[in-house]
Amino acid sequence: ARLLLGHCLEGDGSTATEQQLEGVLEVIGSYYNPNDGEEVHPIKETIVNHIRSREGLGAVVIIHHIELIPSSILSDISRVLDGKTDVLSYSRLEEVVEASCNGTVFVITSKQWGTKSIFRHIQKNDGVSGLHRETLTSSIRWEVDSHLDYWTKLASQITIVPFLPFEQEDLASILQSQVQKFNRKYQGVYWSKLE
């Protein structure tokens, strides 16, 4: 979060205060059935209100499981990312709530979109070490675009960062860092030292 907020903080964001870190919003896509009379999808309302509250300060919006978000919201976000507009908005009871997305970084993740491309390229290139970034990201872009509706396509300036399957050493390193984190946090509370 600190690194992503570096675009609106001095330096790399490593000295960011808690108030400045409030600029990060994480939402998780989910299937949603609106209640009777509900006009606005809660995810869109949350995103717009967050960006609006951070106007002039910069914001980071992390959307997990983008594949579960309605295509209308994806279309609006895509238009912002494509530079066709810099405003996200929603309407409620004849009131239009708008937020300028200038200074906002969007990070979008998916567990499904792009997965076929990654595994196809791993098999075709005899493992991760033989992968070529340009052909892989091109394939992922095409796969993601195929999931979007006709009018919504990923802008060419959007950077795709594939997260490849972890090797055993990667998983061990992640687990070790989590154990160290919990040790620092709870040492002396639940145990004297965790190794």
C-alpha positions as CSV (number, residue, x, y, z in Angstrom):
1,A,0.0,0.0,0.0
2,R,2.8,2.4,0.9
3,L,4.5,1.8,-2.5
4,L,1.2,2.4,-4.4
5,L,0.6,5.5,-2.5
6,G,4.0,6.8,-3.5
7,H,2.3,8.6,-6.4
8,C,0.6,10.9,-4.0
9,L,3.1,11.0,-1.1
10,E,6.6,12.3,-0.9
11,G,9.3,9.7,-1.7
12,D,8.3,6.1,-1.7
13,G,5.6,6.3,0.9
14,S,7.6,4.5,3.5
15,T,7.0,7.3,6.0
16,A,3.2,7.4,5.3
17,T,1.0,8.1,8.3
18,E,-2.1,6.0,9.1
19,Q,-4.3,8.9,7.9
20,Q,-2.4,8.9,4.5
21,L,-2.8,5.1,4.3
22,E,-6.5,5.6,4.5
23,G,-6.1,6.4,0.8
24,V,-6.1,2.6,0.1
25,L,-9.5,0.9,-0.5
26,E,-9.8,-2.8,-1.0
27,V,-13.0,-4.2,-2.4
28,I,-13.8,-7.8,-3.2
29,G,-16.0,-8.6,-6.2
30,S,-19.0,-10.7,-5.4
31,Y,-22.3,-11.7,-6.9
32,Y,-24.9,-9.2,-5.9
33,N,-28.7,-9.2,-6.1
34,P,-30.0,-5.7,-5.5
35,N,-32.8,-5.3,-3.0
36,D,-36.1,-3.8,-4.2
37,G,-35.7,-0.2,-4.9
38,E,-31.9,-0.2,-4.6
39,E,-30.5,1.9,-7.4
40,V,-26.8,1.7,-7.0
41,H,-24.5,-1.3,-6.7
42,P,-22.7,-1.0,-3.3
43,I,-19.3,-1.7,-4.8
44,K,-19.6,1.2,-7.2
45,E,-20.9,3.5,-4.4
46,T,-18.0,2.5,-2.1
47,I,-15.4,3.2,-4.8
48,V,-16.9,6.5,-5.9
49,N,-17.3,7.7,-2.3
50,H,-13.7,6.7,-1.4
51,I,-12.2,8.5,-4.4
52,R,-14.4,11.5,-3.7
53,S,-13.2,11.6,-0.1
54,R,-9.6,11.5,-1.2
55,E,-9.9,14.2,-3.9
56,G,-6.6,16.1,-4.1
57,L,-4.9,13.6,-1.9
58,G,-4.6,10.6,-4.2
59,A,-6.2,7.2,-3.8
60,V,-5.5,3.5,-4.5
61,V,-8.4,1.3,-5.3
62,I,-7.7,-2.5,-5.2
63,I,-10.4,-4.6,-6.7
64,H,-10.1,-8.3,-6.0
65,H,-12.0,-10.9,-8.1
66,I,-12.9,-8.5,-10.9
67,E,-14.6,-11.3,-12.7
68,L,-17.5,-11.1,-10.2
69,I,-18.2,-7.4,-10.7
70,P,-21.1,-6.5,-13.0
71,S,-20.1,-5.5,-16.5
72,S,-21.7,-2.0,-16.1
73,I,-19.1,-1.2,-13.4
74,L,-16.3,-2.8,-15.4
75,S,-17.3,-0.6,-18.4
76,D,-17.2,2.6,-16.3
77,I,-13.8,1.7,-14.8
78,S,-12.5,0.7,-18.2
79,R,-13.5,4.1,-19.7
80,V,-11.6,5.8,-16.9
81,L,-8.5,3.6,-17.4
82,D,-8.7,4.2,-21.2
83,G,-8.7,8.0,-20.7
84,K,-12.2,8.5,-22.2
85,T,-13.3,10.1,-18.9
86,D,-11.7,10.9,-15.6
87,V,-15.0,10.7,-13.6
88,L,-16.8,7.8,-12.0
89,S,-20.3,8.5,-10.8
90,Y,-23.6,7.1,-9.5
91,S,-27.1,8.4,-9.2
92,R,-29.3,8.1,-6.1
93,L,-32.7,9.8,-5.7
94,E,-32.1,12.3,-8.5
95,E,-28.7,13.2,-7.1
96,V,-25.6,12.5,-9.1
97,V,-22.5,11.8,-7.0
98,E,-19.2,12.2,-9.0
99,A,-15.6,11.6,-8.2
100,S,-12.6,12.7,-10.3
101,C,-10.2,9.8,-10.7
102,N,-7.2,12.0,-11.3
103,G,-4.5,10.8,-8.9
104,T,-6.2,7.4,-8.4
105,V,-4.4,4.1,-9.0
106,F,-6.5,1.1,-9.8
107,V,-5.1,-2.4,-9.1
108,I,-7.4,-5.1,-10.4
109,T,-6.9,-8.8,-9.6
110,S,-8.5,-12.0,-10.9
111,K,-8.1,-15.6,-10.0
112,Q,-9.8,-16.7,-13.2
113,W,-9.1,-14.3,-16.0
114,G,-5.6,-15.0,-17.5
115,T,-5.2,-18.3,-15.8
116,K,-5.7,-20.4,-19.0
117,S,-3.1,-18.3,-20.8
118,I,-0.6,-18.7,-18.0
119,F,-0.9,-22.5,-17.8
120,R,-1.0,-22.8,-21.6
121,H,2.3,-20.9,-21.9
122,I,3.9,-22.8,-19.0
123,Q,3.2,-26.1,-20.8
124,K,4.2,-24.8,-24.2
125,N,7.5,-23.4,-22.9
126,D,8.4,-26.4,-20.7
127,G,8.0,-24.4,-17.4
128,V,8.1,-21.0,-16.0
129,S,11.8,-20.3,-16.9
130,G,11.0,-20.4,-20.6
131,L,8.2,-17.9,-20.5
132,H,8.3,-14.7,-22.7
133,R,6.7,-11.8,-21.0
134,E,5.4,-10.0,-24.1
135,T,3.7,-13.1,-25.6
136,L,2.3,-14.1,-22.2
137,T,0.8,-10.6,-21.4
138,S,-0.6,-10.3,-25.0
139,S,-2.3,-13.7,-24.5
140,I,-3.7,-12.6,-21.1
141,R,-4.9,-9.3,-22.5
142,W,-6.8,-11.2,-25.2
143,E,-8.3,-13.7,-22.7
144,V,-9.4,-10.9,-20.4
145,D,-10.9,-8.9,-23.3
146,S,-12.9,-12.0,-24.3
147,H,-14.6,-12.0,-20.9
148,L,-15.6,-8.3,-21.2
149,D,-18.6,-7.2,-23.2
150,Y,-18.2,-5.9,-26.7
151,W,-17.7,-2.2,-25.8
152,T,-15.4,-2.8,-22.9
153,K,-11.8,-3.6,-23.7
154,L,-8.6,-3.2,-21.7
155,A,-6.8,0.0,-22.6
156,S,-3.4,-0.6,-24.3
157,Q,-1.7,1.5,-21.6
158,I,-2.9,-0.8,-18.8
159,T,0.0,-2.9,-17.4
160,I,-0.7,-6.6,-17.0
161,V,1.4,-8.3,-14.3
162,P,1.0,-12.1,-14.3
163,F,1.5,-13.8,-11.0
164,L,2.8,-17.2,-11.8
165,P,2.3,-20.3,-9.7
166,F,4.6,-20.3,-6.7
167,E,7.5,-22.7,-6.4
168,Q,8.0,-24.6,-3.1
169,E,10.8,-22.1,-2.1
170,D,8.4,-19.2,-2.6
171,L,5.7,-20.7,-0.4
172,A,8.3,-21.5,2.3
173,S,9.6,-17.9,2.2
174,I,6.0,-16.5,2.5
175,L,5.2,-18.8,5.3
176,Q,8.4,-17.9,7.2
177,S,7.7,-14.2,6.8
178,Q,4.2,-14.6,8.2
179,V,5.5,-16.6,11.2
180,Q,8.0,-13.9,11.9
181,K,5.3,-11.2,11.6
182,F,3.0,-13.1,14.1
183,N,6.0,-13.7,16.4
184,R,6.8,-9.9,16.6
185,K,3.1,-9.1,17.1
186,Y,2.2,-11.6,19.8
187,Q,5.6,-12.4,21.4
188,G,5.2,-12.0,25.2
189,V,1.4,-12.1,24.8
190,Y,0.6,-15.7,23.8
191,W,4.2,-17.1,23.8
192,S,7.7,-16.2,24.8
193,K,9.2,-16.8,21.3
194,L,8.0,-18.6,18.2
195,E,10.5,-20.2,15.9
